[in-house]
Amino acid sequence: MKLRKSILFLLGFLVVILAVGCGGFTEDVQKDVTTASVSETTQETSTAIPTPTAKVTATPAPTTDIGQAIQAGNEPIPTMPEQEAAVDSMETRRQEVIAYEKERDGYSPSEQGSRGINEPCGYCGVTDVYISREGACAICYDKYLQQEFGWCEICGTPLTMLQSDYKRCWDCMKCQYCGTNLSGYINYDTGSLDTPDGTWTCDECFKINSLPKACDRCGKTFEESWDIVECGVYDNLPYNYICSMCSQWSCHNCGFYSEDIDAAYEGGVSVFPDCGLCTNCYEDIYGEPYLQACSICGKLVHPSGRINGICQICSEAMNVQTEF
């Protein structure tokens, strides 16, 4: 009986040992399988997703081609040393021009944004400064153009291209005697002055200062410009310049002189100031006497006082009579 119990106990013990051994082996197998699966999964994931690389922080080397620089994504586009030097040189030149303007004129039109600042100087190429109508900055204008245009012969003001032909600035274009402004006498078509002798002398002062000082006929000294009369090309007077009195009482056809208008009424030769002819010359030219008798009263009548051959007095009397 006891032996039977011992055999059963040993069989039970062996079963337990075998169960424990099989369980450990199963766990090891499961661990190996799990590890292999994870390893394979990791390998597949590594193959599908690339390993990230470190961010590039270094700036690529400059390129001379702007298109390549833009494609490379470089902002801002790098500037070559030569270009930087040119920009610095241009800015230096601009500051020189501004300083020159301030010293010369007391202000800088370049800083005030005056006309032409977007155009380059035709001589030195500087930009962003005031450019004259001739295409030059202030420095180049004085260096190259002002020498050609010159300065006003009166006040020394620098002349413009238009003023250089007359050697005077606008303020000094005046009569050399009385100071009358003559800038309006400039003929831009001919480039000359429309004054009596083409000089800086107005009409009035020309008569006083550039003509004879006395009447060619009577010798009287000219005191006022209105007293000087130039004998016209159609006058037969043997004079060039005479006084107003000699011109008034001289026949401009034959040169006869007479201040006695009453001589014509007495049958003598006289000069009529209103037509500039003497009695004889008037009749020779017009074919009728200057003085004609009124057809009613017979009085000699001046042409301006005749109405249909009747004097004014007789004409008025006739009109009064016909009204009743």
C-alpha positions in Angstrom: 0.0 0.0 0.0 2.8 2.4 1.0 4.7 1.4 -2.1 1.8 2.3 -4.3 1.5 5.8 -2.7 5.2 6.5 -3.2 5.0 5.6 -6.9 2.1 7.9 -7.4 3.9 10.7 -5.6 7.0 10.3 -7.8 4.8 10.3 -11.0 3.1 13.5 -9.8 6.5 15.2 -9.1 7.8 14.3 -12.6 4.7 15.7 -14.2 5.2 19.0 -12.3 8.8 19.2 -13.4 8.0 18.5 -17.0 5.2 21.2 -16.9 7.6 23.8 -15.5 10.3 23.0 -18.1 7.9 23.2 -21.0 6.5 26.6 -19.8 10.0 28.3 -19.7 10.8 27.0 -23.2 7.6 28.4 -24.5 8.3 31.8 -23.0 11.8 31.9 -24.6 10.4 31.0 -27.9 7.7 33.7 -27.7 10.4 36.3 -26.7 12.5 35.3 -29.7 9.6 35.6 -32.0 8.6 39.0 -30.6 12.1 40.3 -30.8 12.4 39.2 -34.4 9.1 40.9 -35.4 10.1 44.2 -33.8 13.4 44.0 -35.5 11.8 43.4 -38.9 9.3 46.2 -38.3 12.0 48.7 -37.3 14.0 47.8 -40.4 10.9 48.3 -42.7 10.2 51.7 -41.1 13.8 52.7 -41.5 13.6 51.9 -45.1 10.3 53.9 -45.7 11.2 57.0 -43.7 14.6 58.6 -44.4 16.6 59.6 -41.5 16.4 63.5 -41.1 19.6 65.5 -41.8 20.9 68.5 -39.9 19.7 71.9 -40.9 22.2 73.8 -43.1 23.0 77.2 -41.6 26.0 78.2 -43.6 25.4 80.8 -46.4 26.3 79.5 -49.9 29.1 81.2 -51.7 28.1 84.3 -53.7 27.3 83.9 -57.3 27.7 86.5 -60.1 24.5 85.3 -61.9 21.4 86.9 -60.4 19.2 84.1 -61.8 21.3 81.4 -60.1 21.2 83.3 -56.8 17.4 83.5 -56.9 17.1 79.8 -57.7 19.4 79.0 -54.9 17.0 80.8 -52.5 19.5 83.3 -51.2 18.0 86.4 -49.8 19.2 89.1 -50.1 21.1 88.5 -53.3 24.8 88.9 -52.4 26.6 91.9 -54.0 30.0 91.6 -55.6 32.8 93.7 -54.1 33.1 95.7 -57.3 29.4 96.6 -57.2 29.7 97.6 -53.5 32.7 99.8 -54.3 30.7 101.5 -57.2 27.7 102.2 -54.9 30.0 103.7 -52.3 31.7 105.8 -54.9 28.4 107.1 -56.3 27.1 108.0 -52.8 30.4 109.8 -52.1 30.0 111.8 -55.3 26.4 112.6 -54.4 27.4 114.0 -51.1 30.1 116.1 -52.8 27.5 117.6 -55.1 25.1 118.4 -52.2 27.9 120.1 -50.3 28.9 122.1 -53.4 25.4 123.3 -53.9 25.1 124.4 -50.3 28.4 126.3 -50.5 27.5 128.0 -53.8 23.8 128.7 -53.5 23.2 128.5 -49.7 20.9 125.5 -50.1 20.8 122.1 -51.9 18.1 121.6 -54.5 19.1 117.9 -54.5 18.0 117.5 -50.9 14.8 119.3 -51.7 13.9 116.9 -54.5 14.1 119.4 -57.4 13.6 118.6 -61.0 15.7 116.0 -62.8 16.9 114.0 -59.7 16.1 110.7 -61.4 18.4 111.4 -64.3 22.1 110.8 -64.3 24.6 113.6 -64.9 25.8 113.4 -68.5 29.4 114.1 -67.4 30.1 112.2 -64.2 27.1 109.9 -64.1 26.0 110.8 -60.5 22.4 110.1 -59.8 19.8 111.3 -57.2 20.9 114.9 -57.5 19.5 118.0 -59.3 20.4 117.9 -63.0 20.3 121.1 -65.1 18.5 121.5 -68.4 21.8 120.9 -70.0 22.1 117.5 -68.3 24.8 118.3 -65.7 25.1 118.2 -61.9 26.2 121.4 -60.1 29.9 120.5 -60.1 30.0 119.5 -63.7 27.9 122.5 -64.8 30.4 125.0 -63.4 33.4 122.9 -64.5 32.3 122.3 -68.1 29.4 124.6 -69.0 29.8 127.8 -67.1 33.2 128.4 -68.6 31.4 128.4 -72.0 28.4 130.5 -71.0 30.5 133.1 -69.0 29.4 135.6 -66.5 27.3 138.9 -66.7 29.5 141.8 -67.8 27.7 144.1 -65.4 27.2 142.2 -62.1 29.2 139.0 -62.6 26.2 136.6 -62.2 26.7 133.3 -64.0 24.9 133.3 -67.3 22.6 130.7 -68.8 23.0 129.4 -72.3 20.4 131.9 -73.6 21.8 134.8 -71.7 25.4 134.1 -72.9 24.6 135.5 -76.4 23.9 138.9 -74.8 26.6 138.8 -72.1 24.1 140.0 -69.5 21.7 138.4 -67.0 18.0 139.3 -67.1 18.3 141.8 -64.3 21.1 143.7 -66.1 19.4 143.9 -69.5 18.7 147.6 -69.1 19.3 150.8 -71.0 22.8 152.0 -70.4 21.5 155.5 -69.8 18.1 155.5 -68.0 17.9 151.8 -66.8 14.8 150.9 -68.7 14.4 147.1 -68.8 15.1 145.9 -72.3 14.7 142.2 -71.9 11.5 142.4 -73.8 13.4 143.9 -76.8 15.3 140.6 -77.5 14.5 139.1 -80.8 15.0 135.3 -80.3 14.5 134.7 -84.1 17.5 136.8 -85.1 19.4 136.7 -81.8 19.7 140.5 -81.7 18.2 143.5 -79.9 15.3 145.4 -81.4 16.6 148.7 -80.4 17.4 151.7 -82.7 21.1 150.8 -83.0 21.2 147.2 -81.6 22.8 148.3 -78.4 21.5 148.6 -74.8 19.9 151.9 -75.5 16.2 152.6 -75.4 14.5 154.7 -78.1 14.4 157.8 -76.0 18.0 157.7 -74.8 19.1 156.9 -78.4 17.7 160.1 -79.6 19.3 162.1 -76.8 22.7 160.4 -76.6 23.3 158.8 -80.0 22.0 161.4 -82.4 23.3 164.9 -83.2 23.0 167.3 -80.3 21.5 170.1 -82.4 19.0 170.6 -85.2 20.6 170.3 -88.7 18.5 173.2 -90.0 18.4 175.9 -87.2 21.2 174.7 -84.9 19.0 174.6 -81.8 20.2 172.2 -79.1 17.9 169.2 -78.6 16.6 169.2 -75.0 14.0 166.5 -75.1 13.7 163.3 -77.2 10.3 164.4 -78.5 12.0 167.5 -80.0 14.1 165.3 -82.4 12.6 164.4 -85.8 14.3 162.1 -88.2 13.7 163.1 -91.8 12.1 160.2 -93.6 13.3 158.5 -96.8 10.3 160.1 -98.7 11.2 163.6 -97.5 13.2 165.8 -99.9 14.6 167.8 -97.0 18.4 168.2 -97.1 18.6 167.3 -93.4 18.9 164.1 -91.2 17.6 165.3 -87.9 15.8 168.5 -87.3 13.8 169.9 -84.4 10.0 169.6 -84.2 9.5 173.3 -85.1 11.6 173.0 -88.3 9.8 169.8 -89.2 6.4 171.4 -88.7 7.0 174.4 -90.9 9.1 172.8 -93.6 7.6 171.6 -96.9 8.6 167.9 -97.0 8.5 168.0 -100.8 10.6 171.0 -101.7 12.1 172.0 -98.3 10.6 175.5 -98.3 10.3 176.8 -94.7 7.7 179.4 -93.6 5.9 179.8 -90.2 3.5 182.4 -91.7 0.3 180.6 -92.5 -1.4 183.9 -93.3 0.8 184.2 -96.4 -1.4 181.7 -98.1 -4.5 183.9 -97.7 -2.6 186.8 -99.2 -1.5 184.9 -102.3 2.0 184.1 -101.0 3.6 180.7 -100.6 3.1 179.2 -97.1 3.6 175.8 -95.5 0.6 173.8 -94.0 1.8 171.7 -91.0 -1.2 169.4 -91.2 -0.1 168.0 -94.6 3.6 168.9 -94.5 3.4 170.7 -97.9 3.6 174.2 -99.1 0.9 175.9 -101.1 2.6 175.2 -104.5 3.5 171.6 -103.8 -0.1 170.8 -102.6 -1.6 172.1 -105.8 0.9 170.3 -107.9 0.3 167.0 -106.2 -3.5 167.1 -105.7 -4.5 169.2 -108.7 -6.4 171.8 -106.6 -5.5 174.6 -104.3 -5.1 173.9 -100.7 -7.4 176.8 -99.9 -10.6 177.1 -101.8 -13.3 179.8 -101.9 -16.7 179.1 -100.4 -19.2 178.9 -103.1 -21.6 181.1 -101.1 -19.5 183.7 -99.3 -16.3 183.4 -101.3 -14.1 183.1 -98.3 -11.0 180.9 -98.6 -11.6 177.8 -96.7 -9.3 175.2 -95.2 -10.0 171.6 -96.5 -11.1 170.5 -93.1 -13.6 173.3 -93.0 -15.2 172.7 -96.4 -18.5 170.8 -96.8 -19.4 170.2 -100.4 -17.5 173.4 -101.4 -19.2 175.5 -98.7 -17.7 176.8 -95.5 -19.0 175.7 -92.2 -20.6 179.0 -91.4 -22.6 179.0 -94.6 -23.5 175.4 -94.2 -24.9 176.0 -90.7 -26.9 179.0 -92.0 -28.4 176.9 -94.8 -29.5 174.2 -92.4 -31.1 176.7 -90.1 -33.1 178.2 -92.9 -34.4 174.8 -94.2 -35.7 173.8 -90.8 -38.6 176.3 -91.0 
